[in-house]
Amino acid sequence: MTSSPAPPGYLAPVSHHPSGVVPRTPPRRLPALLRCCHPEPALAVTVFVTALAVAAGHGPPGAAAVGTAVLAGQLSVGWCNDATDARRDTACGRTDKPVAEGRLSARAVAVAAWTALVLCAPLSLLSGPGAAAAHLTGVAAGWGYNLRLKHTLLSPLPYAVGFASLPVFVTLGLPRPSWPAWWVMAAGALLGVGAHLVNVLPDIEDDLATGVRGLPQRLGRTVCRWLAPLVMLTAVGVVVAGPPGQAGTGGLWLAGAAGAVAVAGTVRAAGPRSRWPFRAAMVVAGLAVTGLLGPGARLV
């Protein structure tokens, strides 16, 4: 009798040991757990959004509340991703995933994800109910991607929603709540789609082998490799051209720097596992945020 494939998001025991039992490992759970949370993007997003909060007018307590809530949300999404991908990562022999290596159980990472998610709600409410609703919508989009939407043509949508929700979270949490300018949300959505493309790029073959067929996997490596920097540069262009008035010299330099970084990251990606497109995308995102912090680039 054949068994049916496990549904997306199913958390099953993971084992490399011939007996089917994961051997006991030294008690280094915390470093392994931190590796599971996707620390680079989690930290980058937290720093960028905290900087936006300061620029938008949050005082130190308000900016700290924004930063801790965003960090909790990012941790929950990152841990959820590794917990739900445990079976696939093990099947692909991923040596960069602690769960696949047997250093942590999928259950432990899932518990961490749910704990961070539960903490994210009250931390978001420190900025007010409207801001909390915006932020939790973005976090829910990240969980929706992990549990289901990564398998569909709608895979970029959670990234677009999640990143666009971040400036909304910032501005609705101000003493005088207001929505951010349309171009700020548009730039956030574009940065999210670009982040999706570069994040998937190193894993396209493994994803296809294990049945993950989101939009980037269907487009293929070559298309994604060139589409990702184009989307990220479009986001920078929106930041430069969005504020009223003509783009100054600083905006043009910003766009030029972002273009050079994006192209360099694409050209430098020699192998299929290269992380250079991802690193370049983080730098381009940082430049876009720098544009939002510049003079005349009011968020609201």
Secondary structure, 3 states (H helix, E strand, C coil): CCCCCCCCCCCCCCCCCCCCCCCCCCCCHHHHHHHHCCHHHHHHHHHHHHHHHHHHCCCHHHHHHHHHHHHHHHHHHHHHHHHHCHHHHHHCCCCCCHHHHCCCCHHHHHHHHHHHHHHHHHHHHCCCHHHHHHHHHHHHHHHHHHHCHHHCCCCHHHHHHHHHHHHHHHHHCCCCCCCCCHHHHHHHHHHHHHHHHHHHHHHHHHHHHCCCCCHHHHHCHHHHHHHHHHHHHHHHHHHHHCCCCCCCHHHHHHHHHHHHHHHHHHHHCCCCCCCHHHHHHHHHHHHHHHHHHCCCCCCC
